[in-house]
């Protein structure tokens, strides 16, 4: 029984880790939305890469739900992304957390389903995490929801155990262990040259990634470490109970190792928010003893021993005090009504200010109260060098707020105090059964992606597609690409001059292999280019996109000149183990005319 209790403890999630994960996944969502907005028109509108009529006629699937298909204008797409950013901020702050997570899930599914040509593994991870996160208790700490709970329920235990938590464990296990199973080539398992070839893919390589190419021995070691981590970390994640009372040290080792792996990816490869999402995902597994020791350290130093007094007649003041206590990580701090303490109430009236009393009994007013709180916050005190010199600027702001408390109370009405709701046993059982079904769905879908096992699970595959948690962890599996690719788009303009449409180079005969990686905007364009040579339809869409870009949007390199015709050419060049490169192979993927009359004239002349 003791061992089973330990297993349950190691497969539970700490509420504090859940809160950290929630805040940072909100940051990921916000950054991802802003990042995508740089290509708003190109990817998500009718004058972009995939107009809605083309998508609906050629790319749609029964499960391809997307709010963005309701309207193809840039304004509509911009409003959509702004709303998605608001959901992200709500998640960061822990405000209406579950509803915000539902909104973020629906909106991100809509983003990914609007243009499948640019999706990657990072999008698969994000969708799956968002769906599971809807059902996790993410707002128990460090959240507005928690701050505004009248009778805050302190969990009897710091850990939360549920089938939904187990599903999160399984999802992370599958990401890495299935990836390990799919990397069954000798490049990964025998020769250990996988990262040698991966580092030579110019379309991904950072400056550091290019520099590290010279250390082939180190790349072999890194290949071995990567494959061992993808095998061992998932097993240790779910099996740390085998180490008894040292389980949490093993868990810390796993978390730090996987964060290190993804930091290595960030340093060497441009692949967007994928590694950052993975780092945040691993933080949810920080064990309770880590937090207990950290908090114990700060308690010994006396952090958080202060009292915040507010005006009991000001609802805004009470909300502010509670939120400050929550977000400055001051669980020991007291929040009390000034009117209940005659001496404090006199000081409040005299100074027209809240009163912050520290552990030495010294009273602080106005912006000095905020500085006193910063000094008592275990993590936020690092901001003191920033805010201390700004005290003179903070004073008029504080005076204005203090003089307009009724107005601030009016604008803070949406921040409602809540009461803890009693949970019925029947709803708990339904909640856990639903989590169990999703657990089986994630498991069976991932088993079907290991093709050599030939496992079929149509029922669970249908559920996965409709819930949009379809996933395949085959990046660099069974081995990385062995060849570099670059794309050239030589074109003729209406003034009969020639230009390359990607680099803007007027010399269309110059080899663009060195210029192309720098011209690739982000990982969404990288994903598109990598499939361009194998999928003729993608090249056709790209040709139409260039015509709209130059002739409708007038965003070409040359002003007042339209685009007449273009060719899309994909080059590939094999990388060899001795560091040399093979012959460059040229493939004409598509030839495109922007105007029907030019196409008809050239076709007639050819005949």
N, C-alpha and C positions, 0 to 999 in steps of 0.2 A: 504493500500500500504506500509505503514511504517513497518508493521509486516512482510509482504512478503519479503521486502528488508532485514529484520533481519534474516528471515529463510534462505534466499540465502546466507547471510554472514556467518551464523553458519554452513552451509553445503558446504562452500568453504574450500579450503586448502591453508594455507599460504606458499608462495614460500620459506621462510626460513626453515619452518618445512619440506618441501619437500626435501630441500638440506640436512638437517640433516639426514633424513630417508635414502636418497640415499647413503650418505657416510657410514652409519652404516650397511645398507643392503649389501653393498659391503664387509664390514668386515665379516658379517655372511657368505656370499658366500665363501670368502677366507678360513675362519676357517673350514667350512663344507667340502670343497674340501680337505684340508690338513688332516682333521680328517678321511675322507673316504680313503685317500691314505694309511693309516696304514693297511687297509684290501684290498688293491688294487687287489692282486692276488686271494684272497679268494672269493671276491664278483663279480669281473668284468672280469674274464678271463676264458679260457676253462679248466684250471686245478683247478678251484675254485669250489664253491658250486653248481653253475648252469652253466655247459658248454653250449655253444650256440646251439648245436644240441639238447640237452635236452630241452632247453628253447623253441626253434622253434617247436619241436614236441609235447610238452606237456603244455606249459604255454602261448604261444603267443596269442594275440588278434588282431583284425583288426586295432586297433589304437596303437599297441605297437611299435611305432617308437623309434629307438635308434641307434645313431651313433656307439655305442660300439658293436653292433651286426655285424659290418663290419669286425671286426678282433678280434681274441680271445687271442692275445699275451699280455704279461705283458708290453712290450715296447710300444705297441699301446695304452694301457690303461693309461700308465704313461704320454705319450705325450698328450693324451686327457685331463687328469686332469691338466696338466701344462697350457694348453690353457685356460681351465676353470678358473684357478687361474688368468691368465692375464685379462680375462673379468672382474673378480671380482675387480682387482686393477684399471682397467679403470673406473669402476663404482664408486669406492671409490673416485677417483680423479676427476670424472666428465669429462672424456675425451671421445669424440665421444659417448656420454652417451646413446643415443637411440640405436645405433648399438651394443654397448656393452651389453645393456640390452636384445636385441634380441638374441645375441650370448649366454648369460648366460641362458636365458629361454630355448633355444634349447638344450644346453648342459646339463642342469639340468633335463629336461624331459628325455633325453637320459640316464642319470644316474639312475633315478627312474624307468624307463621302462626296464632297463637291468636285474634287480633282484627284483621282487615284494615281495619276501619272507621276506625282511628286511625293507620295507617301513613302515612309521608311519605317524601320523597326522601332524608332523612337516614338512614332505615332501609335504603333500597336501597344507599346508599354503604357503610354499615357492613357489611352482609352480603357485598358484593363484596370489600371490603378484607380481611375476615376469611378468606374462602376463599383468596384469593391469598396472604395472609400466612402461611398454614400452611406454604407451600413456600419462604419466604424465610429466609435465615440471620440471624435476628434476635438471636441470643444470643452473637455473637462478642465483644462488648464490653458492659461495664456490666450484667452479669448474674450470677446465682448459678451458672448452668450453666458460664459461662466461668471463674468463680473456682474452682470445684471440679474443673476439668479438670487431672489430674495433670501430664501433659506437654502444656501448652497449645500448640496448633498456631497459630503466628503466620502469618496469610495472607501469601503471597508478594507479593500486591498488595492495596492497600486497597479496590479496587473489585471488585464481584461482577457478572459478566455471565451472564445465563441467559434462557431463554424466559419464565421466570416473572417476571423483572424487566421484560422487554419487555411482558408482559401488564399489569403494574402501570402502566407508562408509558401503554399503550393505554387502560386503564380511566380514568385521569385525563384523558387527551386527550378521550375520548368525553364525559365529564361536562360539559365546558365547550364543546367544539366542536359537539357535537350540540345543546346548549342554544342556542348561537349560531345554528345553522341553523334551529331551530324558532322563533326570535324574528324572523320575517320580516315582521312587520307594520310599517306606517308609524310607529306609535307608537315603535318602537325604531330604525328605520332612517332616517326622514325628519323626523318632528316632534320626536323626542327628548323625549317627554313621559312615557315609561314610569315613571320614578321619581317624577314628579309624582303620577301616579295610585297607584302602589304606596305612597307615603308617606301617602296619605289613607285607607288601609284601617285603620280604627280597631282592628280585631281583632288586627293585627300591631304597631301603632306603639308604640314606646317613648316616654318623655318627650322625649328628644332628637329622635327621629323626628318627633314632633308639632311641636316648636319649629322644625325645619328647613324645615317646609312653607312658610314665608314667603319663602324664598329660591328662587324659581322658576328664576332664571338658573343658580344653582348646581346645581339638580336636572337641568337640561338637560346641563350639563357632566358630571355624574356618570353620566347615562344614556349619553353618548358614551363615557366612560372604561370603563364596565361592558361595553358591547358590543364595544369594541376589545380589552379584556382577554380576553373569552371567545373572541374570534377569534384574537388574536395570541399570547397566552400558551401555548396548546397547541401552536401551530406552532413557537414558539421553544423549547419544552420538548424537542421531538423533533428539532429542526433546529439546535441550538446549535453543532454541529460546523462549520457554515458560517462561523462567526466565528473559526475557527482557534484560536490559543493564548489568545484572549480568551473562549473558550466558557464558562468557569466564571463569568466576570463577568456574562455574559448570563444564565446560569442563576440566579445570585444575584439579579439584577434581576427575573427572572420570579417566583422564590419570594417575594421581599419584596413585589412588586406584588400577588400573589394573596393573601398574608396580609393586606395592607392592605385589599383588597377585602372580605375576610370580616370584618375588624375593623369596617369600615364597616357591614356588615350587622348585626353584634352591637350596635352603637351605636344603630341605627335601627329594628330589627325584633325582635320576640320569635318566634323560630322554633326554640327548643330547642337541642339539641347539634349540629345540622347544620353551622353555620359553624365550630364548634370542631373537629369531625371533619375538615373540609376543611383547616383550618390545620395540623393534625397530619399529614394526608396529604401536604401540600406539603413538610413538613420532611424527608421521606425523600429529596427531591431536592437537599438541600444538597450541593454538590460537594466532592470530596476536597481541592482546594487551599484551600478555606475552613478545613477542619479542620487542615490542615498549617500554615497561617499562625497559627491560633489556638494550637495546641499549641507551635509554635516560639516564640511570644511568651512562654508560660509557662515553657518550658524555659530561655530566656535569663534569666528572673528566678529560676531555681533551684528552682522548685516540685517537690516530690515526691522530693527527695534525702534519704531517710531509710531506716532499717532497722527492721523490726518483728520482735522476737524473741519466740517463744512456747514454752510448755512442750511438749517433744516427746512426753511421755507423755499428753498431753491432746488427743484428737481434736477436741473442741469448740474448743479454743484455736487449733488450726491452721485449722480452717474459718472461725472468726471473723476471724482475721488476713487470710486470703485474700479473704474477702468485703469486709472494710473496705478493703483495697487496691483492689479492683475498683470499689466504689461511691463511693469518695472520689476516683476518677480519678487514681490514683497509679501509673501503669504503670512508672515508674522506681524505685519503692520496692522494697526487698528484703524478703522474708519468710523468716526463717531460724530453725532450732531452737536454742534457748538452750543446750542441753546440748553443742552443738558448739563453744561458745566458753566456756572455763573462767571468765573474768572476768565475762562476762554471766550465766552460770549462777549464780555466787555472788550477784550482785545480785538476780537473780530470786528466789532462795531467801530472801535477807535481807528483801526487801520483799514477798514473796508476791505478785508482780505480773509482768505482762508488762513488757518493756523496749522503749521506743521511743527510738531514737538518731537525732538530727537531724544535719544536714550539718556542724554545728560540733562534733560529737562529744558533745554534752550528752545525758545519759540522763534519760528521763522515765518515771514509774511511775504506776500506778493511773489515776485520771481525768485526771491531767496528761498522760499518754500520748495520750489521746483529744484533748485540747486541742492538743497538738503536731501531731497528724495534721491537725486542722482548719486550723491555720496553714499547713500545707504543701499543702493541697488548693486547686487553682486556683479552684473554684467554691463549695465548701462553706465557705470561710473567712468568707463573709458571715454564717454562723451563729454566729461567735465572740461577738458581743454578747449572744446568747441563752444560750449554754452557759457562758461564763466566769463570770457571776454565780451559776450553779447548781452550781459545783464542790463546795460543801459538801453539797448534796443528792445529787450523783452519787457521792460517796465511799462512803457506806454501801451503795449499790447495787452498786458495783464490789466491795467487800469481801465482800458476800454471794455474788456470782457466783464470785469467786475461791475462796471456801471451799466451794463446792458444784460444783466442776468435774466430778466423776463424774456427778452428777445432770444437769448441763447436757449432758454428752456423751451420756447416755441419751436425752434429749429431742431431741437433734440427729441421731439415727441416720438419720432420713429424708433428711438432707443427705449423700448418698453421693458420694464421689470417683469420677470417671469417667475412662476412657481414650479417647483419640481413636480412632474406628473407621475402618478402611480402607474406602474406597468403591470398588465394582467398576465397571468400564467399562460393563457391560451395564445396571446400575441407573441410571447417569448418563444413558445414551441414553433409557431409558424415562422418566426424570424430565423430560428436555428435550422429548421428544415429547408427553408429557402437558401440559406448559406450552404447547406450540404449539397443541394442540387447544383449550385454554381461550382462547388468544389469538384464534383464529378464531371461537370461540363468542361472545366479548364483542363482536368486530367485527361479526359478522353480526346479532346481536340488535339492536345499536344502529342498524344500517342499516335494519332493519325498522321502527324507531320513527319514521323520517322518512317519513310517510305519502305525501307527494307523489311520492316515488320509487317507490312501489309494489313494494318488494323483498320477496320471500317466501323464508323459509329455515326450513321446518318442522323439519328435523333439528336445527339449532342452537337453535331456539326451544324444542324439547323438552328438550335438554340444559340450557338456561338455567333453565327452570322447575324441573327436577328438582334442579339444584344451587342453586336459589333465588338466582340472580343476575339475575333479571328486573329491569329498570330502565327508567325513562322520565324524561328530563331536561326536563320541560315546565313547570317552575315559572315563572310569569309569561310563559309562551309560549302562543300567539304574541304575547299582550299581557297585562298584569296585569288583574285584575278592575277594572272601572270603577265598580262600585257597592259601597257599604258594606252589610253585612248585620248584622242582630242578631236574636236569637231570644227570644221571650217564651213562657212556659208558664203561662198563667192556669189556676188549678185551684180545685176545690171540695173542702173537707175534710168529714169526717163530721159536724162540728158546723155544717155549712152556711156556714161562713165562707169567704172567698176569699183567695188568695195567689198571687204569682208564684213558681214553683218554682226559678227560677235565681237571682234577686236576693233573694228573701225579702220583697219589697215587698208590703204588704197592699193597696196601691192597684193593682189589676190593669188599670186604665184609663190609668195613667200611661205615657207613652212611655219605653221603657227603653234607647233608643239610647246614652245617655251612661253608663248603669250596666253595660251588658252586657259591654264589653271587660274591665272590672275583675273581673267574675265568672267569666271564662273561666280555668280552672285552669292550663293549659299547652298546648303545641303539639299534643298528642294530642287534647285537646278541641277546639282550633281546627280541626284537620283534620276532625273529626266534624261540627262545626257548619257548616262551609263546604259540606258535601255534604247537609246536612239538607233543604234546600228542594227538591233535585232527585231525591232518592231516598226514596220513600214508605216503603220497608221500614226504612230507618234511623230514620225518625220512629216507626214502630211499635215497633222495638226500644227506642227511647228512652222511649216511654210505659210499656212493661213494666218498664223499669229504675226509673223513678220510683216505680212501685207497690211494687216490692221494696225500694227504698231507704227509703220511709216506713213501709210496713206490716210488712215482715219484719225489716229491719235497724234500724228505728226511729231513722233518722238525719235526719228532717225538721226544718224550722225550728221546728215547734210540737210540744211533748212531749205524749204521751198522746192525740193526735188522729190518726186515720188519713186517708189520702188516698182520696178518692172518685172523682173524675174530673178529666181535664185536657185541654187543647188545646195543640197545638204549632203556633205561628205563626211564620213566617219573614218578616221585613221586609227589603226592599232599597231603597236610595236612591242614585241615580246621582250621581257626582261630575262637576262640569263644570270646564272649563279656567279659567274666570274665578274659581274658588274657591267658587262657589255649589253648592247641592245641589238635585236634582230632587225630584219628589213621592215620598213614601214609599209603596211598593207592599206590600200585605199579602197573604200566602198562608197559608191554613190547610192545614198539611201532614198533620195527623193529629188525631183525636179519640179519647180512650182512657178506658175505664172499668176501674177496678181490681177490681170485683166483678160477677160475672155477673148477679146479681139487679138491680143498678142499671141495667145495660145493657138487660136485658129489660124492666124497668119503663118506662124512658125510651123505648124503641122502641115499646112498646105505647101509651104516652101520645101519641106522635107520630102514630101511625096514627089 
